[in-house]
Amino acid sequence: MKNEQSYYSLLAESCRNVVDRVYSEMLIHKVDSITTKDLSHMPIVYRWWFEENSVVMHVLKEQSKKYKDLAELMKQVASREIDGKTYYALYFGKSNNGYHRFRQHSKGNVHISTIRHTLYGLCIDSKYDKSKEQQITDILKDCYFEWRAFDENEGKLVECIESICIMSGKYPLNVDGNPALGDQWREYVMDKRKLK
């Protein structure tokens, strides 16, 4: 038991050391311009940035009027200026194959992508219709995708790194392992994700 605790302490320390560098070393590109040359098949952590006038931000602003815990969270979400527009980091994730995961998110479907599933429930409908997947693709192509790739050694830590980044960040579209979400907003998102 003591050896197991030591292992997890060392793992957490290794993750924290990498997390300290993650945000400063991330690359960012407009979604519709990313190619395999830009994004490797290596393990990554990533963030999705949504423009302040996007349908997603509109939905979050509207829901903030009803859910005070979301309103407080939205005040703390990271933002940045890109090409004269303000974008917000609403979702954080990880993958053992960066380009493959990016493709699942940007052009996949709600059954293989958590962010697509969440956006579909929040922005489209509670009843699934395959023909509406293009609406999610259109929403995401106007976003910026930011990532940090890892070599094989550090790549073993992506799950731990993601957990630390979600726990220390303010991401309103991440449900699992996200202490920044209040109970009301979490329940609402979970309910909206129950697609019929």
C-alpha positions as CSV (number, residue, x, y, z in Angstrom):
1,M,0.0,0.0,0.0
2,K,2.8,2.4,0.9
3,N,4.6,1.7,-2.5
4,E,1.3,2.4,-4.3
5,Q,0.9,5.7,-2.5
6,S,4.5,6.7,-3.4
7,Y,3.9,5.8,-7.0
8,Y,0.8,8.0,-7.1
9,S,2.6,10.8,-5.3
10,L,5.4,10.7,-7.9
11,L,2.9,10.5,-10.8
12,A,1.0,13.6,-9.5
13,E,4.3,15.5,-9.0
14,S,5.4,14.6,-12.6
15,C,2.0,15.8,-13.9
16,R,2.2,19.0,-12.0
17,N,5.6,19.7,-13.4
18,V,4.3,19.2,-17.0
19,V,1.1,21.2,-16.3
20,D,3.2,24.2,-15.3
21,R,4.5,24.3,-18.9
22,V,1.3,23.2,-20.8
23,Y,-0.5,26.5,-21.3
24,S,2.7,28.4,-22.3
25,E,3.6,25.8,-24.9
26,M,0.2,25.3,-26.6
27,L,-0.2,25.9,-30.3
28,I,-3.4,27.4,-31.7
29,H,-5.0,27.3,-35.1
30,K,-8.4,28.0,-36.7
31,V,-10.2,24.7,-36.9
32,D,-10.9,24.8,-40.6
33,S,-7.1,25.3,-41.3
34,I,-5.7,22.4,-39.4
35,T,-3.9,19.6,-41.3
36,T,-2.0,16.5,-40.4
37,K,1.2,18.6,-40.8
38,D,0.0,20.9,-38.0
39,L,-1.3,18.3,-35.6
40,S,0.6,15.1,-35.0
41,H,-0.7,11.6,-34.0
42,M,1.1,12.0,-30.7
43,P,-0.7,12.3,-27.3
44,I,-2.1,15.8,-26.7
45,V,-4.2,17.9,-24.4
46,Y,-6.3,20.6,-26.0
47,R,-8.8,23.4,-25.6
48,W,-11.6,24.6,-27.8
49,W,-12.0,28.4,-28.1
50,F,-15.5,29.8,-29.0
51,E,-16.0,33.3,-30.4
52,E,-18.1,35.6,-28.2
53,N,-20.9,35.9,-30.8
54,S,-21.1,32.1,-31.5
55,V,-24.3,30.2,-31.0
56,V,-22.6,28.4,-28.1
57,M,-21.8,31.6,-26.3
58,H,-25.3,32.8,-26.9
59,V,-26.7,29.7,-25.3
60,L,-24.4,30.0,-22.3
61,K,-25.3,33.7,-21.9
62,E,-29.0,32.8,-22.0
63,Q,-28.6,30.0,-19.5
64,S,-26.6,32.2,-17.2
65,K,-29.8,34.2,-16.6
66,K,-31.4,31.0,-15.2
67,Y,-28.4,29.3,-13.6
68,K,-26.5,31.6,-11.3
69,D,-23.7,29.0,-10.8
70,L,-23.1,29.2,-14.6
71,A,-23.2,33.0,-14.5
72,E,-20.4,33.0,-11.9
73,L,-18.4,30.4,-13.8
74,M,-18.6,32.4,-17.0
75,K,-17.0,35.4,-15.3
76,Q,-13.9,33.2,-14.7
77,V,-13.6,31.5,-18.1
78,A,-10.3,32.2,-19.9
79,S,-10.6,34.6,-22.8
80,R,-8.2,36.0,-25.5
81,E,-8.2,38.2,-28.5
82,I,-7.7,36.5,-31.8
83,D,-7.8,38.5,-35.1
84,G,-9.8,41.3,-33.4
85,K,-12.4,39.1,-31.8
86,T,-12.8,37.7,-28.3
87,Y,-12.7,33.9,-27.8
88,Y,-13.5,31.9,-24.7
89,A,-11.9,28.5,-23.7
90,L,-15.0,26.4,-23.0
91,Y,-13.7,22.9,-23.2
92,F,-10.6,21.0,-22.2
93,G,-9.7,17.4,-23.3
94,K,-7.0,14.9,-23.9
95,S,-6.1,12.2,-26.4
96,N,-3.5,9.5,-27.1
97,N,-3.7,10.4,-30.8
98,G,-4.1,14.1,-31.3
99,Y,-5.0,14.3,-35.0
100,H,-7.4,11.4,-34.8
101,R,-9.3,13.0,-31.8
102,F,-9.4,16.3,-33.5
103,R,-11.0,14.7,-36.6
104,Q,-13.6,12.9,-34.3
105,H,-14.5,16.3,-32.7
106,S,-14.4,18.5,-35.8
107,K,-16.1,16.1,-38.3
108,G,-17.3,13.1,-36.4
109,N,-20.6,12.5,-34.7
110,V,-22.2,12.8,-31.2
111,H,-21.6,9.1,-30.5
112,I,-17.8,9.4,-30.6
113,S,-17.2,13.0,-29.4
114,T,-18.1,14.3,-26.0
115,I,-18.0,17.9,-27.1
116,R,-20.2,17.3,-30.1
117,H,-22.6,15.4,-27.9
118,T,-22.7,18.2,-25.4
119,L,-23.1,20.9,-28.1
120,Y,-25.9,19.0,-29.8
121,G,-27.9,18.7,-26.6
122,L,-27.3,22.4,-25.6
123,C,-27.6,24.1,-29.0
124,I,-29.6,21.8,-31.4
125,D,-32.2,19.5,-29.9
126,S,-32.7,16.8,-27.3
127,K,-33.9,14.4,-30.1
128,Y,-31.0,13.1,-32.2
129,D,-31.2,13.5,-35.9
130,K,-28.1,12.5,-38.0
131,S,-28.9,15.2,-40.6
132,K,-28.2,17.9,-37.9
133,E,-24.6,16.8,-37.3
134,Q,-23.6,19.4,-39.9
135,Q,-24.8,22.1,-37.6
136,I,-22.3,21.0,-35.0
137,T,-19.5,20.8,-37.6
138,D,-20.4,24.4,-38.7
139,I,-20.2,25.6,-35.1
140,L,-16.8,24.0,-34.5
141,K,-15.2,25.1,-37.8
142,D,-15.5,28.7,-36.5
143,C,-13.6,27.8,-33.4
144,Y,-9.9,27.8,-32.6
145,F,-8.3,24.6,-31.4
146,E,-5.3,24.8,-29.1
147,W,-3.1,21.9,-28.2
148,R,0.1,20.7,-26.7
149,A,1.6,17.5,-28.0
150,F,3.7,15.2,-25.8
151,D,6.5,12.8,-26.5
152,E,6.1,9.1,-25.7
153,N,7.4,9.6,-22.2
154,E,5.2,12.5,-21.2
155,G,2.4,11.1,-23.2
156,K,1.8,8.5,-20.5
157,L,0.7,11.4,-18.3
158,V,-2.0,13.0,-20.5
159,E,-4.9,11.7,-18.4
160,C,-3.3,13.0,-15.2
161,I,-2.5,16.3,-16.9
162,E,-6.0,16.7,-18.3
163,S,-7.4,16.1,-14.8
164,I,-5.2,18.7,-13.2
165,C,-6.0,21.3,-16.0
166,I,-9.8,20.7,-15.7
167,M,-9.7,20.9,-11.9
168,S,-7.7,24.1,-11.9
169,G,-9.5,25.7,-14.9
170,K,-13.0,27.1,-15.6
171,Y,-14.5,25.0,-18.4
172,P,-18.3,25.2,-18.5
173,L,-18.6,22.4,-21.1
174,N,-16.6,19.8,-19.2
175,V,-18.8,17.8,-16.9
176,D,-16.7,14.9,-15.6
177,G,-14.1,15.7,-12.9
178,N,-14.9,19.5,-13.1
179,P,-15.2,21.1,-9.6
180,A,-15.9,24.5,-11.2
181,L,-19.4,23.4,-12.3
182,G,-22.2,24.1,-9.8
183,D,-24.8,21.4,-9.2
184,Q,-27.6,23.1,-11.1
185,W,-25.5,23.7,-14.3
186,R,-24.0,20.2,-14.1
187,E,-27.5,18.6,-13.8
188,Y,-28.8,20.8,-16.7
189,V,-25.9,19.8,-19.0
190,M,-26.3,16.1,-18.1
191,D,-30.0,16.2,-18.8
192,K,-29.4,17.9,-22.2
193,R,-26.9,15.2,-23.1
194,K,-29.5,12.5,-22.8
195,L,-30.4,12.6,-26.4
196,K,-33.5,10.6,-27.5
